[in-house]
Amino acid sequence: MPISITQIEIISYSKLPSFLKMNSKIFQQLKNSNCIKYKAIGSWNLKIWYTMSVWENDEEINQFYRNGNHKEAMKSAKHFSSNIKSLRIEGKEFIEWRLAKQLLKKK
């Protein structure tokens, strides 16, 4: 099963409210998708955000990314962040955030 891990660094606190609004729409899309489970956390200063989601297969994750609110978010990402990292790993369960952050740092 693919596990998607993403890091988004917000370029300015002034972008935070619109980022959070967009993010809530993506979470709603996740709830209505074939995603098995997902979670997100923000850094202590709210400038860096992390998401993790578990999917049955690559087709389902690609379908999610290329449609709906997520597709719109990818189009406008440059307005929120100049530093977005993502990766996919294989597994059946979430990994610890500490390990996820280390993997993203190596990327």
C-alpha distances in whole Angstrom, upper triangle without the diagonal:
4,7,10,13,16,20,23,26,29,32,35,35,37,33,32,33,32,28,28,29,27,24,25,24,21,20,22,20,16,18,19,15,12,11,10,12,13,16,19,22,25,27,30,32,30,30,26,23,19,16,13,10,7,6,5,6,8,11,11,10,13,15,15,16,19,20,22,23,20,22,25,24,23,27,28,26,29,32,30,28,29,26,23,20,16,13,10,8,5,5,6,9,11,13,17,18,20,18,16,20,20,18,19,22,22,20
4,6,10,13,17,19,23,26,29,31,32,34,30,29,30,29,25,25,26,24,21,22,22,19,18,20,18,15,17,18,15,13,10,10,11,12,15,17,19,22,24,28,29,27,26,23,20,16,14,10,8,6,6,7,6,6,10,10,8,11,13,13,13,16,18,20,21,18,19,22,21,20,23,25,23,26,28,26,25,25,23,19,16,13,10,6,6,5,6,8,10,10,12,15,16,19,16,14,17,18,15,16,19,19,17
4,7,10,14,17,20,23,26,28,29,31,27,26,27,26,23,22,24,22,19,20,20,17,16,19,17,14,16,18,15,13,10,10,10,9,11,13,16,19,21,24,26,23,23,19,17,13,10,7,6,5,6,9,9,9,13,12,9,12,14,13,13,17,18,20,20,17,19,22,20,19,22,24,21,24,26,24,22,23,20,17,14,10,8,5,5,6,6,8,8,7,9,12,13,15,13,10,14,15,12,13,17,17,16
4,7,10,13,17,19,22,25,26,27,24,23,24,23,19,19,21,19,16,18,18,14,14,17,15,13,16,17,14,14,11,12,11,9,11,11,14,16,18,22,23,21,20,17,14,10,8,5,5,7,8,11,11,10,13,12,8,11,13,12,11,14,16,18,17,14,16,18,16,15,19,20,17,20,22,20,19,20,17,13,11,7,6,5,7,9,10,12,11,10,11,13,12,15,13,10,12,14,12,11,15,15,14
4,7,10,14,17,20,22,23,25,22,20,22,22,18,18,20,18,15,17,18,15,14,18,17,14,17,19,17,17,13,14,12,10,10,10,11,13,15,19,20,18,17,13,11,7,6,5,7,9,12,15,15,14,16,15,12,14,16,14,13,16,18,19,18,14,17,19,16,15,19,19,16,19,21,18,16,17,14,11,8,6,5,6,8,11,12,14,12,10,10,11,10,12,11,7,9,11,9,8,12,13,12
4,7,10,13,16,19,19,21,18,17,19,18,15,15,18,15,13,16,17,13,14,17,16,14,18,20,18,18,15,17,15,11,11,9,11,12,13,17,18,15,14,10,8,5,5,7,9,12,14,18,17,16,18,17,13,14,17,14,12,16,17,18,16,13,15,16,13,12,16,16,13,15,17,14,13,14,11,7,6,4,7,9,11,15,16,17,16,13,13,13,11,13,13,9,9,12,10,8,11,13,11
4,7,10,13,15,16,19,16,15,17,17,13,14,17,15,13,16,17,15,15,19,19,17,20,22,21,22,18,20,17,14,12,10,10,10,10,14,14,12,10,7,6,5,7,9,12,16,18,22,21,19,22,21,17,18,20,17,15,18,20,20,18,15,17,18,14,13,16,16,12,14,15,12,10,11,8,6,5,6,9,12,14,18,19,20,19,15,15,14,11,13,13,9,8,11,11,7,10,12,11
4,6,9,12,13,15,12,11,14,14,10,12,15,13,11,15,16,14,15,18,18,17,20,23,22,23,20,22,19,16,14,11,11,9,10,14,13,10,8,6,5,6,9,12,15,18,20,24,23,22,23,22,18,19,21,18,15,18,19,19,16,14,15,15,12,11,14,13,9,11,12,9,7,8,6,5,7,9,12,15,18,21,22,24,22,18,18,18,14,16,17,13,12,15,14,11,12,15,14
4,6,9,11,13,11,10,14,14,11,12,16,14,13,17,18,17,18,21,21,21,24,26,25,27,24,25,23,19,17,13,12,10,10,12,11,9,6,4,6,9,12,15,18,22,24,28,27,25,27,26,22,22,24,22,19,21,22,22,19,17,18,18,14,14,16,14,10,11,11,8,6,7,6,6,9,12,15,18,21,24,25,27,25,21,21,20,16,17,18,15,13,15,16,12,13,16,15
4,6,7,9,7,7,11,11,8,10,13,13,12,16,17,16,18,21,21,21,24,26,26,28,25,27,24,20,18,15,13,11,11,13,10,8,5,6,8,11,14,17,20,24,26,30,29,27,29,27,24,24,25,22,20,22,23,22,18,17,18,17,13,14,15,12,10,10,9,5,5,8,8,9,12,15,18,21,24,27,28,29,27,24,24,22,19,20,21,19,16,19,20,16,17,20,19
4,7,9,7,9,12,12,10,13,16,15,15,19,20,19,21,24,24,25,27,29,29,31,28,30,28,24,22,19,17,14,14,15,12,11,7,9,12,15,17,21,24,27,29,33,32,30,31,30,27,26,28,25,22,24,25,24,21,19,20,18,15,15,16,13,10,9,8,6,5,7,8,11,14,17,21,24,27,30,32,33,31,27,27,26,22,23,24,22,19,21,22,18,18,21,20
4,5,5,7,10,11,10,13,15,15,16,19,20,20,22,24,25,26,28,30,30,33,30,32,29,26,23,19,18,14,14,15,11,10,8,11,13,17,19,23,26,29,31,35,35,33,34,32,29,29,30,27,25,26,27,25,22,21,22,20,17,18,18,15,13,12,10,8,8,10,12,14,17,20,24,27,30,33,34,35,33,29,29,27,24,24,26,24,21,24,25,21,21,24,23
4,5,5,8,10,10,11,14,15,15,17,19,20,21,23,25,25,27,29,30,32,30,32,29,25,22,19,17,13,13,13,10,8,7,11,13,17,19,23,26,29,32,35,35,34,35,33,30,30,31,28,26,27,27,26,22,21,23,21,18,19,20,16,15,15,12,10,11,14,15,16,19,22,25,28,31,34,34,35,33,29,29,27,23,24,27,24,22,25,26,23,23,26,25
4,6,7,8,9,11,13,14,15,17,19,20,21,23,25,26,28,29,30,33,31,33,30,26,24,21,19,16,16,17,13,12,11,14,15,19,21,25,27,31,33,36,37,35,35,34,30,31,31,28,26,27,27,25,21,21,22,20,17,19,19,15,14,14,11,9,12,15,16,18,21,24,27,30,33,36,36,37,35,31,31,30,26,28,30,27,25,28,29,25,25,29,28
4,6,6,6,9,10,11,12,14,16,17,18,20,21,22,24,26,27,29,27,30,27,23,21,18,17,14,15,17,14,11,10,12,13,16,18,22,24,28,29,33,33,31,32,30,27,27,27,24,22,23,23,21,18,17,19,16,13,15,15,12,11,11,8,6,9,12,14,15,18,20,24,27,30,33,33,34,32,29,29,28,24,26,28,25,23,26,26,23,23,27,25
4,6,5,6,9,10,10,12,14,15,16,18,20,20,22,24,25,28,25,27,25,21,19,15,14,11,13,14,11,8,8,10,11,14,16,20,22,26,28,31,32,30,31,29,26,26,27,23,22,23,23,21,17,17,19,17,14,16,17,14,12,13,11,8,10,14,15,15,18,20,23,26,28,31,31,32,29,26,26,25,22,24,26,23,21,24,25,22,23,26,25
4,5,5,6,9,10,11,13,14,15,17,19,20,21,23,25,27,25,27,25,21,19,16,16,13,15,16,14,11,12,14,13,16,17,21,23,27,28,32,32,31,32,29,26,27,27,23,22,24,23,20,16,17,19,17,14,17,18,14,14,15,12,10,13,17,18,18,21,22,26,28,30,33,33,33,31,27,28,27,24,26,28,25,24,27,28,25,26,29,28
4,5,5,6,8,10,11,13,14,16,17,19,20,22,23,26,24,27,24,21,20,17,17,15,17,19,17,13,13,15,14,17,17,21,22,26,27,30,31,29,29,27,24,25,24,21,20,21,20,17,13,14,16,13,11,14,14,11,11,13,10,8,12,16,17,17,20,21,24,26,29,32,32,32,31,28,29,28,25,27,29,25,24,28,28,24,26,29,27
4,5,5,6,9,10,11,12,14,15,16,18,20,21,24,21,24,21,18,16,14,14,12,14,16,15,11,11,11,10,13,14,17,19,22,24,27,28,26,27,24,21,22,22,19,17,19,18,16,12,12,14,12,9,12,13,10,9,11,9,7,9,13,14,13,16,17,21,23,26,28,29,29,27,24,25,24,21,23,25,22,21,24,24,21,22,25,24
4,5,5,6,9,10,10,12,14,15,16,19,20,22,20,22,20,16,14,12,12,11,14,15,14,10,11,12,10,13,13,16,18,21,23,27,27,26,27,24,22,23,23,19,18,20,19,17,13,13,16,14,11,14,16,13,12,15,13,10,13,16,17,16,18,19,22,23,26,28,28,28,26,23,24,23,20,23,25,21,21,24,24,22,23,27,25
4,5,5,7,9,10,11,13,14,16,17,19,22,20,23,20,18,16,14,15,14,17,19,18,14,15,16,14,16,15,18,19,23,24,27,28,27,27,24,22,23,22,18,18,19,18,15,11,12,15,13,11,14,15,13,13,16,14,12,15,19,19,18,20,21,24,25,28,30,30,29,28,25,26,26,23,26,28,24,24,28,27,24,26,29,28
4,5,5,6,9,10,11,13,15,16,17,20,18,21,19,16,16,14,15,15,18,20,19,15,15,15,13,14,14,17,17,21,21,25,25,24,24,21,19,19,19,15,14,16,14,12,8,9,11,9,7,11,12,10,10,13,12,10,13,16,17,15,18,18,21,22,25,27,28,28,26,24,25,25,23,25,26,23,23,26,25,22,25,27,25
4,5,5,6,9,10,10,12,14,15,18,16,18,16,13,12,10,12,12,15,18,17,13,14,13,10,11,10,13,14,17,19,22,23,22,22,19,17,18,18,14,13,16,15,12,9,9,12,11,8,11,14,12,11,15,14,11,13,17,16,14,16,16,19,20,22,24,25,24,23,20,22,22,19,22,23,20,20,23,23,20,22,25,23
4,5,5,6,9,10,11,13,14,17,16,18,15,13,12,11,13,14,17,19,19,15,16,16,13,14,12,15,15,18,19,23,24,23,23,20,18,20,19,15,15,17,16,13,10,11,14,13,11,14,16,15,15,18,17,15,17,20,20,18,20,19,21,22,24,26,26,25,23,21,23,23,21,24,25,22,22,26,25,23,25,28,27
4,5,5,6,9,10,11,12,16,15,18,16,14,14,14,16,17,20,23,22,18,19,18,15,16,14,16,16,18,19,22,23,22,21,18,17,18,16,13,13,15,12,9,6,8,11,10,9,13,14,14,14,18,17,15,18,21,21,18,20,19,22,22,25,26,26,25,24,22,24,25,23,26,27,24,24,28,27,24,27,29,27
4,5,5,6,9,10,10,13,12,15,13,11,12,12,14,16,19,22,22,18,18,17,14,13,11,13,12,15,15,19,19,18,18,15,13,14,13,10,10,12,10,8,6,6,9,10,8,11,13,13,13,17,16,15,16,19,19,16,17,16,18,18,21,22,23,22,21,19,21,22,20,24,24,20,21,25,23,21,24,26,24
4,5,5,6,9,10,12,11,13,11,9,9,10,13,14,18,21,21,18,19,17,14,13,10,11,11,14,15,18,19,19,19,16,14,16,15,11,12,15,13,11,9,9,13,13,12,14,17,17,16,20,19,17,19,22,21,18,18,17,19,19,21,22,21,20,19,17,20,20,19,22,23,20,21,24,23,21,24,27,25
4,5,5,6,9,12,11,14,13,11,12,13,16,18,22,24,24,21,22,21,17,17,14,15,13,16,16,19,20,20,20,16,15,17,15,12,13,15,13,10,9,10,14,14,13,16,18,18,18,22,21,20,21,24,24,21,22,20,22,21,23,24,24,22,21,20,23,24,22,26,26,23,24,28,27,25,28,30,28
4,5,5,6,10,10,13,12,11,13,14,18,19,23,26,26,22,23,21,18,17,14,14,13,14,14,16,17,17,16,13,12,13,11,8,10,12,9,7,7,8,11,12,12,14,16,17,17,21,21,20,21,24,23,20,21,19,20,19,22,22,22,21,21,20,22,24,23,26,26,23,24,28,26,24,27,29,27
4,5,5,8,6,9,9,8,10,12,16,18,22,24,25,22,22,20,17,15,12,11,9,11,11,13,15,15,15,11,10,12,11,8,10,13,11,10,10,9,12,14,13,15,18,18,18,22,22,20,21,24,23,19,19,17,18,17,19,19,19,18,17,16,19,21,20,23,23,20,22,25,23,22,25,27,25
4,6,8,7,9,9,9,11,13,17,20,23,26,27,23,25,23,19,17,14,14,11,12,12,15,17,18,17,13,13,16,14,11,14,16,14,13,12,13,16,17,16,18,21,22,21,25,25,23,24,27,26,23,23,20,21,20,21,21,20,19,18,17,20,22,21,25,25,22,24,27,26,25,28,30,28
4,7,8,11,11,12,15,17,20,23,26,29,30,26,27,25,22,20,17,16,13,14,13,15,16,17,16,12,13,15,12,10,13,15,12,11,12,12,15,16,17,19,21,22,22,26,26,25,26,29,28,24,24,22,22,21,23,23,22,20,20,20,23,25,24,28,28,25,27,30,28,27,30,32,30
4,5,9,10,11,14,16,20,23,26,29,30,27,27,25,21,19,16,15,11,11,10,11,13,13,12,8,9,11,9,7,11,12,11,11,12,12,14,16,16,17,20,21,21,25,26,24,25,27,26,23,22,19,20,18,20,19,19,18,18,18,21,23,23,27,26,23,25,28,26,25,28,30,27
4,6,9,11,15,17,21,24,27,30,32,28,29,26,23,20,16,14,11,10,7,8,10,11,10,7,8,11,10,8,12,14,13,14,15,14,16,19,19,20,22,24,23,27,28,27,27,29,27,24,23,20,19,17,18,17,16,15,16,16,20,22,23,26,25,22,25,27,25,24,28,29,27
4,6,7,11,14,18,21,24,27,28,25,26,23,19,17,13,11,7,6,5,7,10,11,11,8,7,11,11,9,11,14,14,14,15,13,16,19,18,18,22,23,22,25,27,25,25,27,25,21,20,17,16,14,15,15,14,12,12,13,16,19,19,22,21,19,21,24,22,21,25,26,24
4,7,11,14,18,21,24,27,29,26,27,24,20,17,14,11,7,5,5,7,10,13,13,10,10,14,14,12,15,18,18,18,18,17,20,22,21,22,25,26,25,28,29,27,27,29,27,23,22,18,17,15,15,14,12,10,10,11,14,17,18,21,20,18,21,23,22,22,25,26,25
4,7,11,14,18,21,24,26,23,24,21,17,14,11,8,6,5,7,10,13,15,16,13,12,15,16,13,15,18,18,18,18,16,19,22,20,21,24,25,23,27,28,25,25,27,25,21,20,17,17,15,15,14,13,10,9,9,12,14,15,19,18,16,19,21,20,20,23,25,24
4,7,11,14,17,20,22,19,20,17,14,11,7,6,4,6,9,12,15,15,17,14,12,15,16,13,14,18,18,17,16,14,18,19,17,18,22,22,20,24,24,22,21,24,21,18,17,15,15,14,14,15,13,12,10,8,11,13,13,16,16,14,16,19,18,17,21,22,21
4,7,11,14,16,18,16,17,14,11,8,6,5,7,9,13,16,18,18,20,17,15,18,19,16,16,20,20,19,17,15,19,20,18,19,22,22,20,23,23,20,20,22,20,17,16,15,15,15,16,17,15,14,12,9,11,11,10,14,15,12,14,17,17,16,19,21,21
4,7,10,13,15,12,13,11,7,5,4,6,9,12,15,19,20,20,22,19,17,19,20,17,16,20,20,19,17,15,18,19,16,17,21,20,17,20,20,17,17,19,17,15,14,13,15,15,17,18,18,17,15,11,12,12,10,13,14,12,12,16,16,15,17,20,19
4,7,9,11,9,11,9,6,5,7,9,12,15,19,22,24,23,25,23,20,22,24,20,19,23,23,22,19,18,21,21,18,19,22,21,18,21,20,17,16,19,17,15,15,15,16,18,19,21,20,20,17,13,13,12,9,12,14,12,11,15,16,15,16,20,19
4,7,8,5,7,6,4,6,9,12,15,19,22,26,27,26,28,25,22,24,25,22,21,24,24,23,20,18,22,21,18,19,22,20,17,19,18,15,14,17,15,14,15,15,18,20,21,23,23,23,20,17,16,14,11,13,15,13,12,16,17,15,16,20,19
4,5,5,6,5,6,8,12,14,18,21,25,28,29,28,30,28,25,27,28,25,24,27,27,26,23,21,24,24,20,21,24,22,19,20,20,16,15,17,15,14,15,16,19,21,22,25,25,25,22,18,17,15,11,12,15,14,11,14,16,15,15,18,19
4,6,8,8,10,12,15,18,21,25,28,32,33,32,34,32,29,30,32,29,27,30,31,29,26,25,28,27,23,24,27,24,21,23,22,18,17,19,18,18,19,20,23,25,26,28,28,28,25,21,20,17,14,14,18,17,14,17,20,18,18,21,22
4,6,8,10,13,16,19,23,26,29,33,34,33,35,33,29,31,32,29,27,30,30,29,25,24,27,26,22,23,25,22,20,20,19,16,15,17,16,17,18,21,23,26,27,30,30,31,27,24,23,20,17,17,20,19,16,19,21,19,18,22,23
4,6,7,10,13,17,20,24,27,30,31,30,32,30,26,28,29,25,24,26,27,25,22,20,23,22,18,20,22,19,17,18,17,13,13,15,14,15,17,18,21,24,25,28,28,29,26,22,21,19,16,17,20,18,15,19,20,18,18,22,22
4,7,10,14,17,20,24,27,30,31,29,31,29,26,27,28,25,23,25,26,25,21,20,22,21,17,18,20,17,14,15,14,10,10,12,11,12,14,16,20,22,24,28,28,29,26,23,22,20,16,17,19,17,15,18,19,16,16,20,19
4,7,10,14,17,21,23,27,27,26,28,26,23,24,26,22,20,23,24,23,20,18,20,20,16,17,19,17,14,15,15,11,10,12,9,10,11,13,16,19,21,24,24,25,23,19,18,17,13,14,16,14,11,14,15,12,13,16,16
4,7,10,14,17,20,24,24,23,25,23,20,21,23,19,18,21,21,21,17,15,18,18,14,15,18,16,13,15,15,12,11,13,11,10,11,12,14,17,19,21,22,22,20,16,16,15,11,13,15,12,11,14,15,12,14,17,16
4,7,10,14,17,20,21,20,22,20,17,19,21,17,16,19,20,20,17,15,18,19,15,15,19,18,14,17,18,14,13,15,12,10,10,9,12,13,15,18,18,19,16,13,13,12,9,11,12,9,8,12,12,10,12,15,15
4,7,10,13,17,18,17,19,17,14,16,17,14,13,17,18,18,15,13,16,17,14,14,18,18,15,18,19,16,15,17,14,11,11,9,11,12,13,16,16,16,14,11,12,12,9,13,13,10,10,14,13,11,14,17,16
4,7,10,14,15,15,17,15,12,15,16,14,13,17,18,18,17,14,17,19,16,16,20,20,18,21,22,19,18,20,17,14,12,10,10,10,11,12,12,12,10,7,9,10,9,12,12,9,11,14,12,12,15,17,16
4,7,10,12,12,14,12,9,12,14,11,12,15,16,17,16,13,16,19,17,17,20,21,19,22,24,21,20,22,20,16,14,11,11,10,11,11,11,10,9,8,10,12,12,16,15,12,14,17,15,15,18,19,18
4,7,9,10,13,10,9,12,14,12,13,17,18,19,18,16,18,21,20,19,23,24,22,25,27,25,24,25,23,19,17,14,12,10,10,9,8,7,7,7,10,13,14,17,16,13,16,18,16,17,20,21,20
4,6,7,9,7,6,10,11,10,12,15,16,17,18,16,18,21,20,19,23,24,23,26,28,26,25,27,24,21,19,15,13,10,11,10,9,9,10,11,14,17,18,21,19,16,19,21,19,19,23,23,21
4,7,8,7,8,11,12,12,14,17,18,19,20,18,20,23,23,22,26,27,26,29,31,29,29,30,28,24,22,18,16,13,12,10,10,9,11,13,16,20,21,24,22,19,23,24,21,22,26,25,24
4,6,6,7,9,10,11,13,15,16,19,20,18,19,22,22,21,24,26,25,28,30,29,28,29,27,23,21,17,15,11,12,10,11,11,14,15,17,21,22,24,22,20,23,24,21,21,25,24,22
4,5,5,6,8,10,11,12,14,17,19,16,16,20,20,18,21,24,22,25,28,27,25,26,24,20,18,15,12,10,11,10,12,13,16,16,18,22,22,24,22,19,22,23,20,19,23,23,20
4,6,5,6,9,10,11,12,16,18,15,15,19,20,18,21,24,23,26,28,27,27,27,26,22,20,17,16,13,15,14,16,16,18,19,21,25,25,27,25,22,25,26,23,23,26,26,23
4,5,5,6,9,10,11,13,15,13,14,18,18,17,20,22,22,25,27,26,26,27,25,21,20,17,16,13,15,14,15,15,17,17,20,23,23,26,24,21,24,26,23,22,26,26,24
4,5,5,6,9,10,13,14,11,12,16,15,14,18,20,19,22,24,23,22,23,22,18,16,13,12,10,12,13,14,14,16,15,18,21,20,23,21,18,21,22,20,19,22,23,20
4,5,5,6,9,12,13,11,11,14,15,13,16,18,18,21,23,22,22,22,21,18,16,13,13,11,14,15,17,18,19,19,21,23,23,25,24,20,22,24,21,20,23,23,20
4,6,5,6,9,12,10,10,14,15,14,16,19,19,22,24,23,23,24,23,20,19,16,16,15,17,18,19,19,21,21,23,26,25,28,27,23,25,27,24,23,26,27,24
4,6,6,8,9,7,8,12,12,12,14,17,16,20,21,20,21,22,21,18,18,15,15,14,17,18,19,19,19,19,21,23,23,26,25,21,23,25,23,21,25,26,23
4,6,8,9,6,6,10,10,9,11,14,13,16,18,18,18,19,18,15,14,12,13,13,16,18,19,20,20,19,21,23,22,24,23,20,21,23,21,19,22,23,20
4,7,9,7,5,9,10,9,11,14,14,17,19,19,19,20,20,17,17,15,16,16,19,20,22,23,24,23,25,27,25,28,27,23,24,27,24,22,25,26,22
4,7,6,5,8,10,10,11,14,15,18,19,19,20,22,22,19,19,18,19,18,22,23,24,24,25,24,26,28,27,30,29,25,26,29,26,24,28,29,25
4,5,5,7,9,10,11,13,14,18,18,18,20,22,22,19,21,19,21,21,24,25,26,26,26,24,27,29,27,30,30,26,27,30,28,25,29,30,27
4,5,5,6,9,10,11,12,15,15,15,17,19,20,17,19,18,20,20,23,25,26,26,25,23,26,27,25,28,28,24,25,28,26,24,27,28,26
4,5,5,6,9,10,10,14,15,14,15,17,17,14,15,14,16,17,20,22,23,23,23,21,23,24,22,25,25,21,22,25,23,20,23,25,22
4,5,5,6,9,10,13,14,15,15,17,18,15,16,15,17,18,21,23,25,25,25,24,26,27,25,28,27,23,24,27,24,22,25,26,23
4,5,5,6,9,12,12,13,14,16,17,15,17,17,20,21,24,26,28,28,28,26,28,29,26,29,29,25,25,28,26,23,26,28,25
4,5,5,6,9,10,10,11,14,14,12,14,14,17,19,22,25,26,27,26,24,25,26,23,26,26,22,22,25,23,20,23,25,22
4,5,5,8,10,10,11,12,13,10,12,12,15,17,21,23,25,26,26,24,25,26,23,25,25,21,21,24,22,19,21,22,19
4,6,8,9,11,12,13,14,13,15,16,19,20,24,27,29,30,29,27,28,29,27,29,29,25,24,27,25,22,24,25,22
4,6,6,7,9,11,13,12,15,16,20,22,26,28,30,31,30,28,29,29,26,28,28,25,24,27,25,22,24,26,23
4,5,5,6,8,9,9,12,13,17,19,23,26,27,29,28,25,26,26,23,25,25,21,20,23,22,18,20,22,19
4,5,5,6,9,9,13,15,19,21,25,28,30,32,31,28,28,28,25,26,27,23,22,24,23,19,20,22,19
4,6,8,11,12,15,18,21,24,28,31,32,33,32,29,30,29,26,27,28,25,23,26,25,21,22,25,22
4,7,9,10,13,16,19,22,25,29,30,31,29,26,26,26,22,24,25,22,20,23,23,19,20,23,21
4,5,7,10,13,17,20,23,27,28,30,28,25,25,24,21,22,23,20,17,20,20,16,17,19,17
4,7,10,13,17,20,23,27,29,31,29,26,26,25,22,23,23,20,18,20,19,15,15,18,15
4,7,10,14,17,20,24,26,28,26,23,22,22,18,19,19,16,14,16,15,12,12,14,12
4,7,10,14,17,20,22,24,23,20,20,20,17,18,17,14,13,15,14,10,11,13,11
4,7,11,13,17,19,21,20,18,17,17,15,15,15,11,10,12,10,7,9,10,8
4,7,10,14,16,18,17,15,15,16,14,15,14,10,10,12,10,7,10,11,8
4,7,10,13,15,15,14,13,15,14,15,13,9,11,12,8,7,11,11,8
4,7,10,12,13,12,12,14,14,16,13,10,13,13,10,10,14,13,11
4,7,10,11,10,10,13,14,15,12,10,13,13,10,11,14,13,12
4,7,9,10,10,14,15,17,14,12,16,16,13,15,18,17,16
4,6,8,9,12,14,16,13,13,16,17,14,16,19,19,18
4,7,9,13,15,18,15,14,18,19,17,19,22,22,22
4,6,10,12,15,13,12,16,17,16,18,21,21,21
4,7,9,11,10,9,13,14,13,15,18,19,19
4,6,8,7,7,10,11,11,13,15,16,17
4,5,5,6,9,10,11,13,14,16,17
4,5,5,6,9,10,10,12,14,15
4,5,5,6,9,10,11,13,15
4,5,5,6,9,10,11,13
4,5,5,6,9,10,11
4,5,5,6,9,10
4,5,5,6,9
4,5,5,7
4,5,5
4,5
4
